[in-house]
Every structure is written in structure tokens, then in C-alpha cells.
């Protein structure tokens, strides 16, 4: 974890003695029956000599729950209904990062969760605050990222009366959260938050939400929150059925064209190492999904990199022609599978997933292995005794790598090719650099031309495809990352424009982030599809009215750079990376550059197009 | 991945700046690539490429034990609407335990859909257990039918045939209560139509497993594998009903 960007000076923190006296008075007055619970919580939570003061309000109980869970940062925006919680945060060691927009708060929390593995926390007030969080919550839900959202709510007496800034937040967020709770009881509110935190992290991670009515957080209570544990009804299977493991192992031993398909669940389940060991020991080629990027080093010979709509040609050939697929932690999204009928049509599928509902949801699993990715892959590793005889297959995979190489042309008098910029950024940064992106062509170029070697270094919006994700995600990633890890945001002009108010936050917190905007003055992916499927009718995709991002960055107090020529690329990147605070590089790329290979929506992965005339 | 890292003169590349220059990557074109022989059906199951395989929907009863707390019914019904599962009926009622309620769902889906419904229900945090009832389970529905009572004795006779009970009557109408299987109620309503039906209200299906079996006890996790849905005892057999 990096050093905390403290926004509360130490001298402003509360005077311990005063607080103790107040708290004692309250506890005595209540003659409470919860002292035992409170004491045990205190001991477990701190472990040092300083006992935290007993809670006196629902809001303090909420903040205590976050402290008990080890929360370091919370991202949010103040507002009427959430004020009691913010008031309690004022006395807490948790660093609150005020965002410029609630959407940014939820993306920052999401990215924090991806990089750290612990739920990121975001806060917003009721009504518009809560609804502004929804995009980021939905994004985390699609990508199974651990996140806890806390929203203010109008007082319980007003709920249902269309009060000022009232929204049915649990109603709105039910379809996009793993679980959500309307906290109706001041004595229980802290435990609601503890439970939500635990749920966000356990099993298949996901976003949880607790809606906090103002009267509940304002109310007096001396009830300390319980420890973060999931409710009894939430069961997670850790180990897969040994009989299915045994038959899957036999299948692997007899495979002649095996492949491992690693999804985002590999990274979330900390199974990258187990998967790497397994693949390398048995010499099985590896493809990843987009969320699975980083699960296997892309510079390894066995790596076929990313498969799917804009995956490499060789990855798509490999998944199309394999006879055995060991799929770990993937939900077989349509951007990966293309048309179901043509997805790995010769393959028997061994599917490892912690969520039973993912088994045979989209692609039938011949060997369903429900359980924790790390545990199950280790079970498989123990069960497989002989490696598959796949020398010919491996040679074929290497052949495909050279047949469909990702080499591109860099003509000197053409505008800058985006691939060149991505590779230059990759070269200028260390292996552990974290890349965040928005959504669009630039995101695909980042997937294709950045060589990822480590888990938790690729932070992007996969399932929901949220434009504007990149910059707020870079803020969350920066705070979760180690100090020596660079954070680079590769963004598009359209994407960046959606959330660039977050620059004010990066400047205020002096976050060392480098944003490279691949500026083609188009909603480029849409333009590419319009060229391919809508006869080149560029309806509303031409963004010729873009601001000058370098100057805009300077207006925010960030460092602004601009690249128009190849000769400037390396030097400017180096200069931007050298700055300590946030930098924005406005890179004017070839406006006509397109993303290839491409599998048209619902198409056959093996029939990917290498150029427009093949679509 | 490897790209050329140095800008090159345009003329070195074969006619790249000519009109019609093909922007894209190199490699064999789609028609030059091998294609595998296999195929999957729309459920993602590998099939004989020559055979048309389509799963027919079947009707089944799913019993769900849930925490008795606000919002659970909306969680469950919302799950069905957003995942586009076809729901026939849904009933909710208390159980012997005040903290728990039972939701009985009748759904009509192909086997993979039914399997998916059970798994998705299991994922809801307030859901304690989910079970697809076997075909011999007790299934009952209740209907109130308000009928024109121009021929009171004939109405009574038909009601009698279906074990119906007259719960309200006036010179113009009679309201009959019928309980039983869905088919029995359908048949009764069809027969009542000859008198003229003014209004109908039907509950959905309620159901309990037969004998000493527990209808919805905490499920073992092994049940939720892909194979679970295709067990023959889960097939719906109308003859066993009632």
C-alpha cells in the first residue's frame, strides 16, 4: 500500500480524553447489555494499546465497521442524507478521497478492489448521489469486483413519500449488486455494513450496498458492529467433487490438443501461480479472456494471449481447434465465445468456477468443477499424472503465432499508429506498471499491444464496457498500488471526456498518474463498426470538437503534453512519466486506425477478420 | 507482441499509400483456414452437426425456503424478469418458523433453463434452500369463480362434480370455491363457462413433497451440478397430479 494521502491533519483528530468521557457517560446512561460484544470487537480490531472509543451513533457504528474491516480509503461525495456518516468519518483514520462525481467514486473503489483484492469503498448521498454510483456498481457487478457502496437515504419516516432527494436505492440497485440492504435499525446498522463488506469479498466477489437512512445514522446507539462475516445462508464451495476432478484429469492426460482458458476469476481467486505451474508443467498453451489478462505472463512461449472479439488470431485459432479446454474462472461472455455453435466445437470443457450458476450457463461443461480456483487447480494438478501428448499441437500453436502475428506497419508520413504508442508506453514503464483504460478502440489496442506479465496490473471495464472508466480507475488503482508501481491510464478522447473532472481529484491528491489519450477525434469503435456495417455513415461518432486535452490538463493544474509526430513519442512519454503528479498526454493518432483482428458479433472465432474486406 | 519499432519509408512497404491500401494484419484469409467439424446447440452443448437438437420446455414446481424479510419477494420476482425466465405462477406463505417463508414457483423452461433458475435462486443471499419437486409432490391451487346463477341447481351440480363449495350466493350469481390441481381447476372453469362466468380469481400453485420428505431443506452443493436437472424423477407427469 502506498503512503496515505492524508486529508485530515493529525492535530484535527479528536482529543482522546474528551471522547472517552463522553462515551462512558453514554454507555452508563444506557445501562447497556452489549458491553461484552463491544469489548471483544475492540480487542480483535486494533491489537494495539489504544482502545477506540465506544460508538455513540449509528453513523459511528458504520465507520467502526469499516475500521474493523481494515478499510484505508473511501471514495465519495458529501450530501444531505449521508452527512452523519461523513461526520463520523471526520474522526476516523480512514482517508476519505472526495471525488468530483459519484460515478468516479464507484469506479475508483472498483479499481481499488481490483488492485488490492480487498473491497473498495464508495459513499454517496441519497437520490442523485446514489443513482450516480449505479454505473460503477453495475460495472463491478459484471466484472465480479469486490466493492462496498454506502448510500445516504432520507429519514425512514419519509421513505416512500417522494421526499427531497429520495430514490428507492435498494430497488434501483438490486439487479446490479451481489446483495443490498436497507438499514432500518440503528443497533444493527454497523453489523449490516460489516456483513456487506464480508459478502463483497467472499466466494465470487461482487458489489454490495447498504442504504443508510439519515435518522438511523443519526440515532444514538452504543452497539458495536459485529465482525465482518457473511450470513449463514451464504455458502461457498471451496473444493470440487473429487470424482469429477479424477475424470477431468484423465481427460487432460488423454488430450492431444489441450488449452487452458484463464478468466478474471483466476486473478480474483489468487490462482495465477497455480495455473502457471500447471500449464508449464504439462506444456499446455494458455489463452486468457480480457479480465484474465495478467493471469499468465504474455511473454511466455505458451502464452497465446487474449481470445475473443479482438483477441489475437492465434488465440482464436487455438480455442477453435482445441479438443480439451480447461476453463478457469470465466463466464463465457459473448465477446469471448462469439457464436455459441462455433465455440470450441470439438472440445470437451472442464469448467472451474466458484459460482455454480456459471456452470453450463452459456457453454455446457462436460466436467463441472465448482470451487475456489486456486484449490481446484491444485486438486487437478495432483490428479494429473502424465502430461498430454501434444507436441504437434504446440508446434501448430507456434505456427499460428507467426502466421497471424500482431506486427503492424509504421509508415513515416502517416499519422501516428496507436499500437506504436501503446508499445512505447509499455517499454518506458516497468513490468509491474498498472494499466487502466476507458472503453473503445484504445482499450483493445492496450490489450493487444501491452505485454502483461503480472496479475492485478490490468484494470479495465470488461463486462459493462463503461466509457469514462479509465481516469477514476487510475485514481483508485494509484491508492491501492505500491509506491514503485507506475499507473498509466490509456484512454480515448470520447472516454476521457466523460469523466475528466476527476483530474481535479488527481491534482488535489497529487497522484502520480500518467494519462495517454489516444485522440482520433472519433468515438472510434463506433466509427469502425459504422465503416464495416453501416456503409460508413458516421452518425454522431465524429468528435471533431474535442478540446485540447493538454491545455485542459494544465487548467486543472496537471501537466499537459501533446504528441503529433513519431519523433516526439518516446521523449514525451518519458517526460510525462518523470512528473510526480498527474500528467495528460494528448496523442493525436491516425483517425482511421482500426482494431484487428476482429470477430463480428456472434461470429465464428476461427473466422476472425484481419482487415475490413474480410468482415 | 512485436511490432516494428522504427518508422519506415512508405515506399519500402508495397504500395501502402496507394488508393485501396488494405489496412489490417497479415495472415491466411478466413477461407484458407481449417475449420473444425463439431457444432454446439444454442445451450452450448456439443451435438452431431447433422442433427437439429432443440430442447423442449417442461413445466415444473420449484420450492424455495427464504428468510422472511422485506424485499425477498422482489428479489425473486426481479430475478425472473431480468433473466427472462418464463414464470407461470408464484405463491408465498409463512412456514412453521416465523423467520422463514416458502415461495412456490411454477416455471416452464427447457432443462438447462430450469437448472439455471435453481442456481440463480440459490445465489440470492436471503434464499436458504431451493428444490425442484418431484412429479408425485402434492400440488394444489385454489380458485374462486363467480357464475351467473340463472340455473342454480345445475350450477350446484357442476360444483359438486368438482368438489366445489358455494361460498357466496345471491339471486343473480353464485361464487364457487374449487381447490385441486391446475388441470382440475381448468376443467371446472371450462364446464362453468356454459352458465356465464363473471369473474375468476386463482391462486398460484402451492406444493409440498410427499411423505416424510422435506420440501425445502438446506440443499447440498453437489446437487447444483449440470446433471441435476436431467434426473428422470424430475420429469413432470400430469397423470400423477391430484
Interface residues (C-beta under 8 A of the other chain):
Chain A: X170 X171 X174 X175 X178 X179 X182 X199 X231 X233 X234 X235 X237 X241 X244 X298 X305 X312 X313 X317 X320 X321 X332 X340 X341 X342 X343 X345 X346 X347 X348 X355 X356 X357 X359 X360 X361 X362 X363 X364 X365 X368 X370 X403 X404 X405 X406 X407 X408 X409 X410 X411 X412 X413 X414 X419 X420 X423 X448 X449 X451 X566 X592 X593 X594 X596 X597 X604 X606 X607 X608 X609 X610 X611 X612 X613 X614
Chain B: X1 X2 X3 X4 X5 X6 X7 X8 X9 X10 X13 X16 X17 X22 X23 X24 X25 X26 X27 X28 X29 X30 X33 X34 X35 X36 X37 X38 X39 X40 X41 X42 X43 X44 X45 X46 X67 X70 X71 X74 X75 X78 X82 X112 X115 X116 X119 X120 X122 X123 X124 X125 X126 X127 X128 X221 X222 X224 X225 X226
